[in-house]
Amino acid sequence: MKNLENVKKLFQDRESVKIFSTVSKEGEIHSIVAGSIMVIDDDTMAVAEVFMNTTCANLENNNKAALLAVKGMESYLVNATMQKRHTDGQLYDNVAKQFAAMNMQIKSVITFTIDKIYDESAGPNGGKQLF
């Protein structure tokens, strides 16, 4: 993730809280808890779509999203642009298998290009752009 190991580590931490925010065509912000936010590589993140009806409708009209991970005093915000909604292929199959083990079925895996990363931790670096 843009060589920011601390950011990647927090998004991969199962105990961190992950928030996924989108904006409707009317400009209304919609945020959900999305434990499935994952780092694919230094430039790409993804989210598994399980329900997300409002979120996906928002992404159809505005492909921008914000992904936030928080644990204790540490927090990072990723501003991202939707790439694709995957309904098949290796990424989809791998994530679907993980969710099936939890008795859940996914509709898709949505990938995002990382645009900017901010340190949102409580402290002097809060709000500082890292990438």
N, C-alpha and C positions, 0 to 999 in steps of 0.2 A: 504494500500500500504506500506507494510513493516513498519507499524506504523509511517509513515511520513505524517502526516495530511496536512502540507503545500504543499507537492507535490501533494497529492490527490486532494486537494482543487483547485490548479491551473489547473490540467487536467480536472476537472469538471466545471470550470468556462467557461460559454458560450462566454465570451468576450476575453478569451485568444486565441492566435494564436497557432495552433497545426500543427506540421510538422511531416510527416511520411517518413522515408528514408530507402531504400533498396539498394542492390548492385547486379548488373548483373553478369553473369558467366564470363564476360570479365573484371570485376572489376570496371565498371562504376557506380558511385553513382547516384541514382534517388531519388529526394525528391518531395513530393506533400503536399499541404495544405489538412489536413484531420480533419475537425471539428468533425467527428464522433469518434475520439479516446476516449475510456471510460475505467474507472477503474472498474474491476469486483470484485476483492477482493485484499487482501494484496500481493498476488503472481501473479495475472493475470490481463492483460489488453486486450482490444479488439478494433477492427476497423471494421466499416461497409464497405463492398465492394459495391460501386455503379458502378464506371467505372473501374479504377485501372488496366487496361490491362498490362501495363509495370510493375507495382508494383507486381502483382500476378505472372507474368512470372519470375520476379527476385526471388520471394519467393520459387518458385518451384526448383530453382537451388541453392539458398542460404537462409536458413531459419532464418537468423539473420536480425534484424531491429533496427532502432533507432527511438524513439518517443520523440519529443521535444515540450514543452509547454512554451510559452512566454507571459508575460503581463507586460508592462512597463519595469522596471529594473529586475524583477524576472523571472527566467527561470530554468527549470529542464529537464534533459536528461535521458531517460530510454533506456538502451540497453536490447533487448529482443530476445527470440527465439520463432519462430512460433510453436504453439501446433497443431492447427487444423483449417480447413476451414469448418465452420458449414453452411449447407444448409437446415437444418430443426432442430426441437427441440425447447425447451422453450426459450433459448437465442435468436435464430434466429427469432422466432415468435414475441417476445417482441420488438426487434429492428426493424423488418419489419413493425410492427404496428406504431411505432414512425415515421418512414420514410414515410409511407403511408399517415399520417396526413399532411406531407409536399409535397404531390403529387410526391413522389420519390419511386422507387422500388430498393431494394437491391438484390445483387446476393448471398452474403454470409456475415457471420460475422467471422472474423479471430481472433482467440485468441492467446495470447502470454504469455509465462512465463517471468517474470521480472528477468533479470540476474544481472544488476547493475543500480544504480541511481546516477546521478551527479548533484550537484548544479552548474548551469551555469549562475547564476545571476551576474549582474555587481557588483563587490565588492570583498572584500578580500577572500571570500569563493568560488569564481568562479573557477570551475574545480575540486572542492573537491568531492571525492566519498562519498556518504551518505550511500550507501548499496552496 
